[in-house]
């Protein structure tokens, strides 16, 4: 075989390898549940928490299940396993969260978003862990964005008041001062959180400050910064400052956490906290946005 032929074959093999690598790249949409759980941990196709798995919920949707009962720190490994599986190497992820799933995802990024992650093959075993690709690693995960419906990263006054059983480890994490001090909410490694805030509050509105979805107030679902909850409302409410759309400060000057933007504010007070295992409440608004995105 002459030299020219050898060079030609080498170029073809390199090109074929590059094409194969590009072809294997994929995008995934991970759904991170909140309190109560319901999906089978380790089974990324178990959407029991959310609703019918037939619903359009983004490209290559996967459910990053955790038990929704134990502490964020104790359960965070289940979510990190899913992030490692689908958001490393040539693969990229979109992430959608509900309620305490917002706290879970924020914790993962702040504490592990700058860590070394082995590149995985997106083929999970029964425990939800994926195998390595070539043994190489990367820093953090490949995440396009995070969308959070009824985000509870700012905690809930229902936990403060003991409205939920205080023996539940997650309830302790959801106290407003605890949730806000759990990690640096401003540290997202340049991943943006897009917030969906519901306002159909009823029974517990006297406990929750400002506008609320019956479980979390606007200060949490709207990513308002600070060590405690604040009164934030829809425009036209005379008794508190407005939660503003976008990433800028709220009326009155209170800031949002870095890389957090309000994209839906429930001005008509039509959406509550509960997805009721059927993509309902403010989760339904977010799912429609995820499904309609050019992923």
C-alpha positions as CSV (number, residue, x, y, z in Angstrom):
1,X,0.0,0.0,0.0
2,X,1.6,3.3,-1.0
3,X,1.9,6.4,1.2
4,X,-1.0,8.3,-0.5
5,X,-3.4,5.4,0.0
6,X,-2.4,5.1,3.7
7,X,-3.0,8.8,4.2
8,X,-6.4,8.6,2.5
9,X,-7.5,5.7,4.6
10,X,-6.4,7.5,7.8
11,X,-8.4,10.6,6.9
12,X,-11.4,8.5,6.2
13,X,-11.2,6.7,9.5
14,X,-10.8,10.0,11.4
15,X,-13.8,11.4,9.6
16,X,-15.9,8.3,10.3
17,X,-15.0,8.5,14.0
18,X,-16.0,12.2,14.1
19,X,-19.3,11.5,12.4
20,X,-20.0,8.6,14.8
21,X,-19.3,10.8,17.7
22,X,-21.6,13.5,16.4
23,X,-24.3,11.0,15.7
24,X,-24.2,9.6,19.3
25,X,-24.7,13.0,20.9
26,X,-28.2,13.6,22.3
27,X,-30.3,16.0,24.3
28,X,-32.4,14.9,27.3
29,X,-35.0,16.6,29.4
30,X,-34.7,15.6,33.1
31,X,-37.7,16.0,35.5
32,X,-36.8,16.4,39.2
33,X,-39.7,15.8,41.6
34,X,-40.6,17.5,44.8
35,X,-42.0,16.4,48.2
36,X,-43.8,13.1,48.4
37,X,-41.9,11.4,45.6
38,X,-43.7,8.6,43.9
39,X,-41.5,7.6,40.9
40,X,-39.3,4.5,41.2
41,X,-35.8,5.6,42.3
42,X,-33.3,4.5,39.7
43,X,-35.9,4.1,37.0
44,X,-35.6,7.1,34.8
45,X,-38.7,6.2,32.8
46,X,-41.0,6.1,35.9
47,X,-43.2,9.3,35.7
48,X,-45.6,8.3,38.5
49,X,-45.0,11.6,40.3
50,X,-45.7,13.7,37.3
51,X,-48.6,12.1,35.4
52,X,-49.0,10.0,32.2
53,X,-45.6,9.2,30.7
54,X,-47.2,9.7,27.2
55,X,-47.4,13.5,27.8
56,X,-45.1,15.7,25.7
57,X,-42.6,16.8,28.3
58,X,-39.5,17.6,26.2
59,X,-37.0,15.7,24.1
60,X,-35.9,12.3,25.4
61,X,-37.6,12.9,28.8
62,X,-36.3,11.2,31.9
63,X,-37.4,11.3,35.5
64,X,-34.6,11.9,38.0
65,X,-36.5,10.3,40.9
66,X,-35.8,10.7,44.6
67,X,-37.9,9.8,47.6
68,X,-39.3,13.3,48.4
69,X,-39.1,12.5,52.1
70,X,-35.5,12.4,53.3
71,X,-33.1,15.3,53.4
72,X,-31.8,17.0,50.3
73,X,-28.2,16.0,51.2
74,X,-29.2,12.4,51.7
75,X,-31.1,12.1,48.4
76,X,-29.0,14.3,46.2
77,X,-26.9,11.4,44.9
78,X,-29.9,10.0,43.1
79,X,-30.3,13.3,41.1
80,X,-26.5,13.5,40.5
81,X,-26.6,10.0,39.1
82,X,-29.2,11.1,36.5
83,X,-27.2,14.3,35.7
84,X,-24.0,12.2,35.2
85,X,-26.0,9.7,33.0
86,X,-27.5,12.2,30.6
87,X,-25.6,15.5,30.9
88,X,-21.9,14.6,30.3
89,X,-19.7,13.8,27.4
90,X,-21.4,14.8,24.1
91,X,-24.9,14.8,25.7
92,X,-26.8,17.9,27.0
93,X,-29.7,18.3,29.3
94,X,-32.7,20.5,29.9
95,X,-33.9,20.3,33.5
96,X,-37.5,20.9,34.9
97,X,-38.2,20.8,38.6
98,X,-41.2,21.1,40.9
99,X,-41.3,22.5,44.5
100,X,-38.5,20.9,46.5
101,X,-37.0,19.7,43.3
102,X,-35.8,23.3,42.9
103,X,-34.0,23.1,46.2
104,X,-32.5,19.7,45.2
105,X,-31.3,21.0,41.8
106,X,-29.9,24.2,43.3
107,X,-28.0,22.2,45.9
108,X,-26.5,19.9,43.2
109,X,-25.2,22.7,41.1
110,X,-23.9,24.9,44.0
111,X,-22.0,22.0,45.6
112,X,-21.1,19.8,42.7
113,X,-21.4,21.9,39.5
114,X,-17.7,22.6,39.6
115,X,-16.6,19.1,40.4
116,X,-15.0,16.5,38.2
117,X,-17.6,14.2,36.6
118,X,-16.8,11.0,34.7
119,X,-18.4,11.0,31.3
120,X,-21.3,8.4,31.2
121,X,-23.0,6.4,28.4
122,X,-26.7,7.2,29.1
123,X,-27.4,3.5,29.7
124,X,-28.5,3.2,33.4
125,X,-28.5,0.0,35.5
126,X,-31.4,-0.8,37.8
127,X,-30.0,1.6,40.4
128,X,-29.9,4.5,38.0
129,X,-26.1,4.6,37.5
130,X,-24.6,4.7,34.0
131,X,-21.4,3.2,32.8
132,X,-18.3,5.2,31.7
133,X,-17.6,6.0,28.1
134,X,-13.9,6.4,27.7
135,X,-12.8,6.9,31.3
136,X,-12.3,10.7,30.7
137,X,-13.9,13.4,32.9
138,X,-15.2,16.9,32.7
139,X,-16.1,19.7,35.0
140,X,-19.7,19.8,36.0
141,X,-22.6,19.0,33.7
142,X,-23.8,20.1,30.3
143,X,-27.1,21.8,31.2
144,X,-28.9,24.2,28.8
145,X,-31.2,25.6,31.5
146,X,-33.3,24.7,34.6
147,X,-37.1,25.5,34.7
148,X,-38.7,25.5,38.1
149,X,-42.5,25.4,38.8
150,X,-43.5,26.4,42.3
151,X,-39.8,26.4,43.3
152,X,-39.1,25.9,47.0
153,X,-35.5,26.8,47.1
154,X,-36.5,29.7,49.4
155,X,-38.4,27.4,51.7
156,X,-42.0,27.5,52.9
157,X,-43.6,29.0,55.9
158,X,-45.7,25.9,56.2
159,X,-42.6,24.1,57.4
160,X,-41.8,27.0,59.8
161,X,-45.3,26.8,61.3
162,X,-45.3,23.0,61.6
163,X,-48.2,22.5,59.1
164,X,-46.4,19.4,57.9
165,X,-45.2,16.6,60.1
166,X,-41.9,17.7,61.7
167,X,-40.5,14.2,61.9
168,X,-40.1,14.3,58.1
169,X,-36.4,15.2,57.3
170,X,-37.3,17.1,54.2
171,X,-39.7,19.3,56.1
172,X,-36.8,20.5,58.3
173,X,-34.9,21.4,55.1
174,X,-37.9,23.3,53.8
175,X,-37.9,25.8,56.7
176,X,-37.3,29.2,55.1
177,X,-34.1,30.1,57.0
178,X,-32.7,26.5,56.6
179,X,-33.4,26.3,52.8
180,X,-31.9,29.7,52.2
181,X,-28.7,28.9,54.2
182,X,-28.3,25.4,52.8
183,X,-26.0,26.5,50.0
184,X,-25.1,29.6,48.0
185,X,-28.1,30.1,45.8
186,X,-26.1,32.6,43.7
187,X,-23.7,29.8,42.6
188,X,-25.2,28.1,39.5
189,X,-22.1,27.8,37.3
190,X,-23.8,30.0,34.7
191,X,-26.9,27.8,34.4
192,X,-30.0,29.9,34.3
193,X,-33.1,29.0,36.4
194,X,-36.4,30.1,34.8
195,X,-39.1,30.4,37.5
196,X,-42.9,29.7,37.2
197,X,-44.8,31.2,40.1
198,X,-48.4,30.2,40.9
199,X,-50.8,32.3,42.9
200,X,-54.0,30.3,43.5
201,X,-53.5,30.3,47.2
202,X,-56.5,29.5,49.6
203,X,-56.4,27.6,52.8
204,X,-52.9,28.6,54.0
205,X,-52.7,32.1,52.7
206,X,-52.7,33.6,56.2
207,X,-49.4,31.8,56.9
208,X,-47.7,32.4,53.6
209,X,-46.6,36.1,53.0
210,X,-47.7,37.9,49.9
211,X,-49.0,36.0,46.9
212,X,-48.8,32.2,47.1
213,X,-49.8,28.9,45.4
214,X,-51.0,27.4,48.7
215,X,-47.6,25.8,49.5
216,X,-44.9,28.3,48.6
217,X,-45.0,32.1,48.5
218,X,-43.8,34.3,45.7
219,X,-40.5,35.0,47.5
220,X,-39.6,31.4,47.0
221,X,-41.2,30.6,43.6
222,X,-39.9,33.9,42.3
223,X,-36.3,33.3,43.6
224,X,-36.1,36.4,45.8
225,X,-32.8,36.6,47.5
226,X,-32.2,37.1,51.2
227,X,-32.1,35.1,54.4
228,X,-35.9,35.1,54.9
229,X,-39.2,35.3,53.2
230,X,-40.6,38.6,52.0
231,X,-44.0,39.9,50.9
232,X,-44.3,39.9,47.1
233,X,-47.5,40.1,45.0
234,X,-49.0,40.6,41.6
235,X,-49.2,44.1,40.2
236,X,-52.2,46.0,41.6
237,X,-52.0,44.5,45.1
238,X,-51.8,47.5,47.5
239,X,-50.4,45.5,50.4
240,X,-47.0,44.4,49.1
241,X,-44.4,45.0,46.4
242,X,-44.7,43.4,43.0
243,X,-42.8,40.3,42.0
244,X,-41.2,41.5,38.7
245,X,-40.7,39.4,35.6
246,X,-37.2,38.8,34.4
247,X,-34.0,38.8,36.5
248,X,-34.0,42.4,37.7
249,X,-34.9,43.5,41.2
250,X,-38.5,43.4,42.4
251,X,-40.6,46.5,43.2
252,X,-39.1,48.0,46.4
253,X,-35.6,46.9,45.3
254,X,-35.3,43.3,46.6
255,X,-33.0,41.3,44.4
256,X,-33.3,37.9,42.8
257,X,-30.6,35.3,43.1
258,X,-28.0,35.4,40.3
259,X,-29.0,33.6,37.1
260,X,-32.6,33.4,38.2
261,X,-35.4,34.9,36.0
262,X,-39.2,34.9,36.5
263,X,-40.8,33.9,33.2
264,X,-44.3,33.2,34.5
265,X,-46.2,35.1,37.2
266,X,-49.8,34.0,37.8
267,X,-51.5,37.4,37.5
268,X,-54.9,35.8,37.2
269,X,-54.4,33.6,40.3
270,X,-55.4,30.5,38.3
271,X,-52.7,28.0,39.2
272,X,-52.0,26.2,42.5
273,X,-49.1,24.2,43.7
274,X,-50.4,20.7,43.1
275,X,-49.6,18.7,39.9
276,X,-51.9,15.9,41.3
277,X,-49.9,13.2,39.4
278,X,-51.4,14.6,36.2
279,X,-49.2,17.5,35.0
280,X,-51.6,20.0,36.7
281,X,-51.3,23.3,38.5
282,X,-48.3,25.5,37.6
283,X,-46.5,22.4,36.6
284,X,-48.8,22.2,33.6
285,X,-47.8,25.7,32.5
286,X,-44.1,24.8,32.7
287,X,-44.7,21.5,30.9
288,X,-46.4,23.3,28.0
289,X,-43.4,25.7,27.8
290,X,-40.9,22.8,27.9
291,X,-42.8,20.9,25.2
292,X,-43.1,24.0,23.0
293,X,-39.4,24.9,23.3
294,X,-37.1,24.4,20.4
295,X,-35.0,21.8,22.3
